[in-house]
Amino acid sequence: MVEALTIVLAMGVTRGWRAALTGAVAATVALAAIIAALGPALTVIPIEVLRLVVGALLLVFGLQWLRKAILRASGWRALRDEDSVFARETAAAQTAAHEERAGLDWYGFTVSFKGVLLEGLEVAFIVLTFGSTQGSIPLAAAGAAAAIVLVVAAGVVVRGPLSRVPENTLAFAVGVMLTTFGTFWGAEGAGVSWPGDDASLPGVLAFVALVSLVFVSGLRRRRPVLA
């Protein structure tokens, strides 16, 4: 949502707030429709099958986030800079042709819509997987909505990209958690019985976090010296 906010801010400043906010709202409505449509369908799937599928998908997302966070933390990949992203999006918007459709600047609308939709799909996926597995999609959706409101409120207060947010630390933590739940639920769906059932989760979490930190430390020592 921090990344989506940066895109919407860039479009609002350069192309007009009406088009940028309309695109963001349209994408949010589309995401809500996806959750509303897929949520009930997921709840009728047998829990073992659901946990196996959800666990595998969470591992795909979690390991992807974790890999990027480890590479950034170890210096092998540049940290994401919201200020530079904002400047790049602003420069592109300033040079784009002006075209109006339905009274809206089409460039500002489409870029805002795509930015919020693509970034929000990960949020929708997390809402659906956690909500369906735990049997409470509305509660998971409420948590996501609270996060969105918090990010938007912060953006309104600072009136700029949230460049001071420790985004890689957040990505690292989310990657660890998604990988942990993916491992736990995927193994349960495959027939594994964890010692103490849910009480094993902290142990799996600690293992994933420890292995990730070991990777960070090892990659830092192997980092090439740039001239």
C-alpha positions as CSV (number, residue, x, y, z in Angstrom):
1,M,0.0,0.0,0.0
2,V,3.0,2.3,0.6
3,E,4.0,1.6,-3.1
4,A,0.5,2.2,-4.3
5,L,0.3,5.5,-2.4
6,T,3.5,6.7,-4.0
7,I,2.0,6.1,-7.5
8,V,-1.3,7.8,-6.7
9,L,0.5,10.8,-5.1
10,A,2.7,11.2,-8.3
11,M,-0.4,11.1,-10.5
12,G,-2.3,13.5,-8.3
13,V,0.5,16.1,-8.2
14,T,1.2,16.0,-11.9
15,R,-2.0,15.0,-13.7
16,G,-4.8,16.1,-11.2
17,W,-6.3,14.6,-8.1
18,R,-9.7,13.9,-9.6
19,A,-8.3,11.3,-12.1
20,A,-5.8,9.9,-9.6
21,L,-8.3,9.4,-6.8
22,T,-11.0,8.1,-9.1
23,G,-8.5,5.4,-10.4
24,A,-7.5,4.5,-6.9
25,V,-11.2,4.1,-5.8
26,A,-12.1,2.1,-8.8
27,A,-9.2,-0.3,-8.2
28,T,-10.2,-0.6,-4.5
29,V,-13.8,-1.5,-5.6
30,A,-12.4,-4.1,-8.0
31,L,-10.3,-5.6,-5.2
32,A,-13.3,-5.7,-2.9
33,A,-15.4,-7.5,-5.6
34,I,-12.6,-10.1,-6.0
35,I,-12.6,-10.8,-2.3
36,A,-16.4,-10.9,-2.2
37,A,-16.6,-13.3,-5.2
38,L,-13.8,-15.7,-4.3
39,G,-14.3,-15.7,-0.5
40,P,-17.5,-17.8,-0.3
41,A,-16.1,-20.3,-2.9
42,L,-12.9,-20.9,-0.8
43,T,-14.9,-21.6,2.3
44,V,-16.6,-24.7,0.8
45,I,-13.3,-26.4,-0.1
46,P,-12.3,-29.2,2.3
47,I,-10.0,-27.8,4.9
48,E,-7.1,-30.2,4.2
49,V,-7.1,-29.4,0.5
50,L,-7.5,-25.7,1.2
51,R,-4.5,-25.7,3.6
52,L,-2.4,-27.6,1.1
53,V,-3.2,-25.1,-1.8
54,V,-3.1,-22.0,0.4
55,G,0.2,-23.2,2.0
56,A,1.8,-23.7,-1.4
57,L,0.7,-20.3,-2.6
58,L,1.8,-18.6,0.6
59,L,5.2,-20.1,0.2
60,V,5.4,-18.7,-3.4
61,F,4.6,-15.2,-2.2
62,G,6.5,-15.5,1.1
63,L,9.8,-16.8,-0.4
64,Q,9.6,-14.2,-3.1
65,W,9.3,-11.4,-0.6
66,L,11.9,-12.9,1.6
67,R,14.4,-13.4,-1.2
68,K,14.2,-9.7,-2.2
69,A,14.4,-8.6,1.5
70,I,17.5,-10.8,2.1
71,L,19.2,-9.5,-1.0
72,R,18.5,-5.9,0.0
73,A,19.5,-6.4,3.6
74,S,22.8,-8.0,2.5
75,G,23.6,-5.3,0.0
76,W,23.3,-7.4,-3.1
77,R,20.2,-5.4,-4.2
78,A,19.5,-1.7,-3.9
79,L,16.9,-0.7,-1.2
80,R,13.6,0.6,-2.6
81,D,13.6,4.4,-2.5
82,E,10.1,5.8,-2.5
83,D,11.5,9.3,-3.3
84,S,13.2,8.1,-6.5
85,V,10.1,6.1,-7.5
86,F,8.0,9.3,-6.9
87,A,10.4,11.3,-9.0
88,R,10.4,8.7,-11.8
89,E,6.6,8.5,-11.9
90,T,6.3,12.3,-11.8
91,A,8.7,12.7,-14.7
92,A,6.8,10.1,-16.8
93,A,3.5,11.8,-16.0
94,Q,4.8,15.2,-17.0
95,T,5.8,14.0,-20.5
96,A,2.8,11.9,-21.2
97,A,0.2,13.1,-23.7
98,H,-3.0,14.6,-22.3
99,E,-6.2,12.6,-23.2
100,E,-9.5,13.0,-21.5
101,R,-12.2,10.3,-21.3
102,A,-15.4,10.8,-19.4
103,G,-14.1,14.1,-18.1
104,L,-10.9,12.4,-16.6
105,D,-7.3,12.6,-17.5
106,W,-6.9,9.1,-18.8
107,Y,-3.2,8.7,-18.1
108,G,-3.6,9.7,-14.4
109,F,-6.6,7.4,-14.1
110,T,-5.1,4.3,-15.6
111,V,-1.7,4.6,-13.9
112,S,-3.4,5.0,-10.5
113,F,-5.9,2.2,-11.2
114,K,-3.2,-0.2,-12.3
115,G,-0.8,0.7,-9.5
116,V,-3.5,0.2,-6.7
117,L,-4.9,-2.9,-8.4
118,L,-1.5,-4.7,-8.9
119,E,-0.2,-3.8,-5.4
120,G,-3.6,-4.5,-3.9
121,L,-3.9,-8.0,-5.4
122,E,-1.2,-9.2,-3.0
123,V,-3.3,-7.7,-0.2
124,A,-6.5,-9.4,-1.5
125,F,-4.6,-12.7,-1.8
126,I,-3.4,-12.5,1.8
127,V,-7.0,-11.6,3.0
128,L,-8.5,-14.6,1.1
129,T,-5.9,-17.1,2.3
130,F,-5.8,-16.2,5.9
131,G,-9.5,-15.4,6.1
132,S,-10.6,-18.7,4.4
133,T,-8.2,-20.9,6.4
134,Q,-9.2,-19.4,9.7
135,G,-12.9,-19.1,8.7
136,S,-13.2,-15.3,9.0
137,I,-12.7,-13.5,5.7
138,P,-14.6,-10.3,7.0
139,L,-12.1,-10.1,10.0
140,A,-9.1,-10.4,7.6
141,A,-10.7,-7.8,5.3
142,A,-11.2,-5.5,8.2
143,G,-7.5,-5.8,9.1
144,A,-6.5,-5.0,5.5
145,A,-8.9,-2.0,5.4
146,A,-7.4,-0.7,8.7
147,A,-3.9,-0.9,7.2
148,I,-5.1,1.0,4.0
149,V,-6.7,3.7,6.1
150,L,-3.5,4.1,8.2
151,V,-1.3,4.4,5.1
152,V,-3.6,6.9,3.4
153,A,-3.8,8.9,6.6
154,A,0.0,9.0,6.8
155,G,0.2,10.1,3.2
156,V,-2.3,12.9,3.8
157,V,-0.4,14.1,6.9
158,V,3.1,14.2,5.3
159,R,1.8,15.1,1.8
160,G,4.5,13.1,0.1
161,P,5.8,9.6,-0.4
162,L,6.4,7.6,2.8
163,S,10.2,7.4,2.3
164,R,10.9,7.1,6.0
165,V,9.0,3.9,6.4
166,P,11.5,1.0,6.9
167,E,9.9,-0.8,3.9
168,N,12.6,-3.6,3.6
169,T,12.2,-4.4,7.3
170,L,8.5,-4.7,6.8
171,A,9.0,-6.8,3.7
172,F,11.4,-9.1,5.6
173,A,9.0,-9.5,8.5
174,V,6.0,-10.2,6.1
175,G,8.1,-12.6,4.1
176,V,9.1,-14.5,7.2
177,M,5.5,-14.7,8.4
178,L,4.1,-15.8,5.0
179,T,6.8,-18.4,4.7
180,T,6.0,-19.7,8.2
181,F,2.3,-20.0,7.6
182,G,2.8,-21.5,4.2
183,T,5.1,-24.1,5.6
184,F,2.8,-24.9,8.5
185,W,-0.5,-25.1,6.5
186,G,1.1,-26.8,3.5
187,A,2.5,-29.5,5.7
188,E,-0.8,-29.9,7.5
189,G,-2.6,-30.2,4.2
190,A,-0.1,-32.9,3.2
191,G,-0.9,-34.9,6.3
192,V,1.8,-33.8,8.7
193,S,0.9,-33.6,12.4
194,W,2.8,-30.8,14.1
195,P,3.8,-31.3,17.8
196,G,1.3,-29.3,19.8
197,D,-0.6,-28.3,16.7
198,D,-0.7,-24.5,16.5
199,A,1.8,-24.3,19.4
200,S,4.4,-25.2,16.8
201,L,4.0,-22.0,14.9
202,P,6.4,-19.9,17.0
203,G,9.1,-22.6,16.5
204,V,8.6,-22.6,12.8
205,L,8.7,-18.8,12.8
206,A,11.9,-18.7,14.8
207,F,13.5,-21.3,12.4
208,V,12.5,-19.3,9.3
209,A,13.7,-16.0,10.8
210,L,17.0,-17.6,11.9
211,V,17.8,-19.2,8.5
212,S,17.0,-15.9,6.8
213,L,19.3,-13.9,9.1
214,V,22.0,-16.5,8.4
215,F,21.6,-15.9,4.7
216,V,21.9,-12.2,5.2
217,S,25.0,-12.5,7.2
218,G,26.6,-15.0,4.7
219,L,25.8,-12.8,1.7
220,R,27.2,-9.7,3.4
221,R,30.5,-11.4,3.8
222,R,30.5,-12.5,0.1
223,R,29.4,-9.1,-1.2
224,P,31.8,-7.9,-3.9
225,V,33.6,-4.6,-3.4
226,L,32.3,-2.2,-5.9
227,A,34.9,0.2,-7.5
